[in-house]
Amino acid sequence: MEEFTSFVVAHGYLLLAGWVCLDQLGIPIPAIPVLIAGGAVASTGELDLVAALIAASAGSLLSDLIWFEAGRRRGTIVLRVLCKVSLEPDSCVRNTQEIFARYGTRSLLFAKFIPGYQTMAPPLAGMSGMSLIRFLAFDLPGAVLWSGSFMAVGFLFSDQLDSAYRVVSEFGSLTLLILVGGLVAYVAWRFYHRRRYIRHLRMQRIEPDALMALLAEDPDVALFDLRSAMEIEMEPRRIQGAQVLSFDELDDRHEEIPRDREIVLYCT
């Protein structure tokens, strides 16, 4: 722990700002340990707590402004690129859009506490047409709240964290092996379930040409557009005759789905 905190002291506020900025841009270098370490160092007086919080919040805000502008200019492309590197790319766009549609601008206040959504929220805000002033009015408090929460943990529990670090260090490579093994097992489990889900979908998919032929042969086929309101706003075109029925409405409106004829669902 002493080596890590010494590293934080040596590089100070610039380290906090830069590390947080890179983390929020989506680069896999977790900022939470650095924030906690920054709070722990501040408890000794080697860093000023307020200045450290300002530096961390500034780094977060800078990355969010970059994503906000990217979303405003390249919207859907940015979201799909981000979702391709997630563990659940098939539902990533839909899930993040549902959160933003439900909570709107307020979601920026807690977005950073939700894994995955922390990077998605700023481009979604840009896509929605939100003004820069309104974005800053909600994103800045969210950045301060997120940074301050973890720095407070380090500041208040610095002694306990140091003791925990010494206990973990005694087990050395065994602790690292357990942590890495758990992470690999989790990723493998999610990957397995995703592949199984995709195989299940492929067994029931229908290609566009086959769908057109089916509609020509049987005009009573029931078509349902499962896209969210935000997705339809971004791409309003849909198959003629399709009824809009988003995923979050399935439980309440499932009775509208006929049971006596062919059903085709689509979401892209």
C-alpha positions as CSV (number, residue, x, y, z in Angstrom):
1,M,0.0,0.0,0.0
2,E,2.9,2.4,0.8
3,E,4.4,1.9,-2.6
4,F,1.0,2.7,-4.3
5,T,0.3,5.8,-2.1
6,S,3.9,7.0,-2.7
7,F,3.2,6.8,-6.4
8,V,0.1,8.9,-6.0
9,V,2.0,11.5,-3.9
10,A,4.8,11.6,-6.5
11,H,2.5,12.4,-9.4
12,G,-0.2,14.2,-7.4
13,Y,-3.2,15.9,-8.9
14,L,-2.1,15.3,-12.5
15,L,-2.2,11.6,-11.9
16,L,-5.7,11.7,-10.5
17,A,-7.0,13.8,-13.4
18,G,-5.3,11.8,-16.2
19,W,-6.1,8.4,-14.7
20,V,-9.8,9.2,-14.2
21,C,-10.0,10.7,-17.7
22,L,-8.5,7.6,-19.3
23,D,-10.8,5.3,-17.3
24,Q,-13.9,7.3,-18.3
25,L,-12.9,7.2,-21.9
26,G,-13.2,3.4,-21.7
27,I,-9.6,2.4,-21.4
28,P,-9.5,-0.6,-18.9
29,I,-7.4,1.0,-16.2
30,P,-9.8,1.2,-13.1
31,A,-9.8,4.6,-11.5
32,I,-11.5,3.6,-8.3
33,P,-8.3,2.3,-6.6
34,V,-6.5,5.5,-7.5
35,L,-9.4,7.6,-6.1
36,I,-9.3,5.6,-2.9
37,A,-5.6,6.0,-2.7
38,G,-5.9,9.7,-3.3
39,G,-8.3,10.0,-0.4
40,A,-6.0,8.0,1.8
41,V,-3.0,10.2,0.9
42,A,-5.2,13.3,1.6
43,S,-5.9,12.0,5.1
44,T,-2.2,12.3,5.9
45,G,-2.0,15.9,4.6
46,E,0.3,15.1,1.7
47,L,-2.4,16.1,-0.8
48,D,-5.2,18.6,-0.4
49,L,-8.5,16.8,-0.4
50,V,-10.4,19.6,-2.1
51,A,-7.7,20.0,-4.8
52,A,-7.6,16.3,-5.3
53,L,-11.4,16.2,-5.8
54,I,-11.3,19.0,-8.3
55,A,-8.5,17.3,-10.3
56,A,-10.4,13.9,-10.4
57,S,-13.7,15.6,-11.3
58,A,-12.0,17.6,-14.0
59,G,-10.6,14.5,-15.6
60,S,-14.0,12.9,-15.5
61,L,-15.6,15.9,-17.0
62,L,-13.1,16.1,-19.8
63,S,-13.7,12.6,-20.9
64,D,-17.5,13.1,-20.7
65,L,-17.3,16.2,-22.9
66,I,-15.4,14.2,-25.5
67,W,-18.1,11.5,-25.5
68,F,-20.9,14.0,-25.5
69,E,-19.5,15.7,-28.6
70,A,-18.9,12.3,-30.2
71,G,-22.5,11.3,-29.5
72,R,-23.8,14.6,-30.9
73,R,-21.9,14.1,-34.1
74,R,-21.8,10.3,-34.6
75,G,-24.6,9.0,-32.3
76,T,-25.5,5.5,-33.2
77,I,-22.1,4.6,-34.6
78,V,-20.4,5.6,-31.3
79,L,-22.9,3.5,-29.2
80,R,-22.5,0.4,-31.4
81,V,-18.7,0.6,-31.3
82,L,-18.7,0.9,-27.5
83,C,-21.2,-2.0,-27.2
84,K,-19.0,-4.3,-29.3
85,V,-16.4,-4.4,-26.6
86,S,-18.9,-5.1,-23.8
87,L,-19.8,-8.6,-22.4
88,E,-23.3,-8.3,-23.7
89,P,-23.2,-6.5,-27.1
90,D,-26.6,-7.8,-28.2
91,S,-28.5,-6.0,-25.4
92,C,-26.0,-3.2,-24.6
93,V,-27.6,-0.5,-26.8
94,R,-31.1,-1.4,-25.7
95,N,-30.3,-1.5,-22.0
96,T,-28.5,1.8,-22.0
97,Q,-31.1,3.6,-24.0
98,E,-33.8,2.3,-21.7
99,I,-32.0,3.7,-18.7
100,F,-31.6,7.1,-20.4
101,A,-35.2,7.1,-21.6
102,R,-36.5,6.3,-18.1
103,Y,-34.4,8.8,-16.1
104,G,-33.3,11.3,-18.8
105,T,-30.9,14.0,-17.8
106,R,-31.1,12.9,-14.2
107,S,-29.3,9.7,-15.0
108,L,-26.1,11.7,-15.4
109,L,-26.1,12.2,-11.6
110,F,-25.6,8.4,-11.0
111,A,-24.4,7.1,-14.3
112,K,-20.8,6.6,-13.2
113,F,-21.9,4.2,-10.5
114,I,-23.4,1.8,-13.1
115,P,-20.8,-0.3,-14.9
116,G,-21.0,0.1,-18.7
117,Y,-23.5,3.0,-18.5
118,Q,-20.9,5.4,-17.2
119,T,-19.3,5.6,-20.7
120,M,-22.6,5.3,-22.6
121,A,-24.5,8.2,-20.8
122,P,-22.5,11.1,-22.3
123,P,-22.9,10.1,-25.9
124,L,-26.6,9.3,-25.3
125,A,-27.0,12.8,-24.0
126,G,-25.3,14.2,-27.1
127,M,-27.6,12.1,-29.3
128,S,-30.7,13.4,-27.5
129,G,-30.0,16.9,-28.6
130,M,-29.4,18.1,-25.0
131,S,-27.7,21.5,-24.8
132,L,-24.1,21.7,-23.5
133,I,-25.1,23.9,-20.6
134,R,-27.8,21.4,-19.4
135,F,-25.4,18.5,-19.9
136,L,-22.7,20.3,-17.7
137,A,-25.4,21.2,-15.1
138,F,-26.0,17.5,-14.4
139,D,-22.8,15.8,-15.4
140,L,-20.5,17.9,-13.3
141,P,-22.3,17.1,-10.0
142,G,-22.3,13.5,-11.1
143,A,-18.6,13.6,-11.6
144,V,-18.0,15.2,-8.2
145,L,-20.4,12.8,-6.4
146,W,-18.6,9.7,-8.0
147,S,-15.1,10.9,-7.4
148,G,-15.9,12.2,-3.9
149,S,-17.6,9.0,-2.8
150,F,-14.5,6.8,-3.4
151,M,-12.0,9.5,-2.2
152,A,-14.1,9.7,1.0
153,V,-13.7,5.9,1.5
154,G,-9.9,6.3,1.3
155,F,-9.9,9.4,3.6
156,L,-12.1,7.9,6.3
157,F,-10.7,4.3,6.3
158,S,-7.1,4.8,5.4
159,D,-5.9,2.8,8.4
160,Q,-8.2,-0.1,7.8
161,L,-7.3,-0.2,4.1
162,D,-3.6,-0.3,5.0
163,S,-4.2,-3.3,7.4
164,A,-6.3,-5.1,4.7
165,Y,-3.5,-4.6,2.2
166,R,-0.9,-6.1,4.5
167,V,-3.2,-9.2,5.1
168,V,-3.6,-9.6,1.3
169,S,0.1,-9.2,0.8
170,E,0.9,-12.1,3.1
171,F,-0.9,-14.4,0.7
172,G,1.0,-13.0,-2.2
173,S,0.5,-14.7,-5.5
174,L,-2.3,-16.9,-4.2
175,T,-4.5,-13.8,-3.8
176,L,-3.7,-12.7,-7.3
177,L,-4.4,-16.2,-8.7
178,I,-7.8,-16.2,-7.0
179,L,-8.8,-12.8,-8.3
180,V,-7.6,-13.5,-11.9
181,G,-9.2,-17.0,-11.8
182,G,-12.5,-15.5,-10.7
183,L,-12.5,-12.8,-13.4
184,V,-11.7,-15.4,-16.1
185,A,-14.4,-17.7,-14.9
186,Y,-17.0,-14.9,-14.9
187,V,-16.1,-13.7,-18.4
188,A,-16.1,-17.3,-19.7
189,W,-19.6,-17.9,-18.1
190,R,-21.0,-14.7,-19.7
191,F,-19.4,-15.6,-23.1
192,Y,-20.9,-19.2,-22.9
193,H,-24.4,-17.9,-22.2
194,R,-24.2,-15.3,-24.9
195,R,-23.1,-17.9,-27.5
196,R,-25.9,-20.2,-26.4
197,Y,-28.4,-17.4,-26.8
198,I,-27.1,-16.5,-30.2
199,R,-27.3,-20.1,-31.4
200,H,-30.9,-20.2,-30.1
201,L,-31.8,-17.1,-32.1
202,R,-30.1,-18.3,-35.3
203,M,-32.4,-21.4,-35.2
204,Q,-35.4,-19.1,-35.5
205,R,-34.1,-16.2,-37.6
206,I,-35.6,-15.3,-41.0
207,E,-33.7,-13.4,-43.7
208,P,-35.2,-10.3,-45.3
209,D,-35.8,-12.0,-48.6
210,A,-37.5,-14.9,-46.9
211,L,-39.6,-12.5,-44.9
212,M,-40.8,-10.6,-48.0
213,A,-41.7,-14.0,-49.6
214,L,-43.6,-15.0,-46.5
215,L,-45.5,-11.7,-46.4
216,A,-46.5,-12.1,-50.0
217,E,-47.7,-15.6,-49.4
218,D,-49.4,-14.9,-46.1
219,P,-50.4,-11.3,-45.5
220,D,-51.8,-12.2,-42.0
221,V,-48.3,-12.6,-40.6
222,A,-48.0,-10.5,-37.4
223,L,-45.0,-8.1,-37.4
224,F,-43.7,-6.4,-34.3
225,D,-41.1,-3.7,-34.0
226,L,-39.3,-4.2,-30.7
227,R,-37.1,-1.1,-30.8
228,S,-37.2,1.5,-28.1
229,A,-38.6,5.0,-28.6
230,M,-35.1,6.4,-28.9
231,E,-34.1,3.9,-31.5
232,I,-37.2,4.6,-33.6
233,E,-36.5,8.3,-33.3
234,M,-33.0,7.8,-34.6
235,E,-34.2,5.5,-37.4
236,P,-37.9,6.0,-38.1
237,R,-38.1,3.6,-41.0
238,R,-39.8,0.3,-40.3
239,I,-41.4,-2.6,-42.1
240,Q,-44.9,-1.7,-43.4
241,G,-47.6,-3.0,-41.2
242,A,-45.4,-3.6,-38.2
243,Q,-46.7,-2.8,-34.8
244,V,-44.4,-1.0,-32.3
245,L,-44.1,-3.1,-29.1
246,S,-40.9,-2.3,-27.2
247,F,-39.2,-4.8,-24.9
248,D,-40.2,-3.0,-21.7
249,E,-43.9,-3.2,-22.8
250,L,-43.9,-6.9,-23.4
251,D,-45.2,-7.8,-19.9
252,D,-48.1,-5.3,-20.1
253,R,-49.0,-5.8,-23.7
254,H,-48.3,-9.4,-24.4
255,E,-52.0,-10.1,-25.0
256,E,-51.7,-8.1,-28.2
257,I,-49.5,-10.8,-29.7
258,P,-51.7,-13.3,-31.6
259,R,-51.4,-17.0,-30.8
260,D,-53.1,-18.3,-34.0
261,R,-50.7,-17.1,-36.7
262,E,-47.1,-16.6,-37.7
263,I,-45.2,-14.0,-35.7
264,V,-42.1,-12.1,-36.7
265,L,-40.2,-9.9,-34.3
266,Y,-37.4,-7.5,-35.2
267,C,-35.3,-5.0,-33.3
268,T,-32.8,-3.5,-35.9
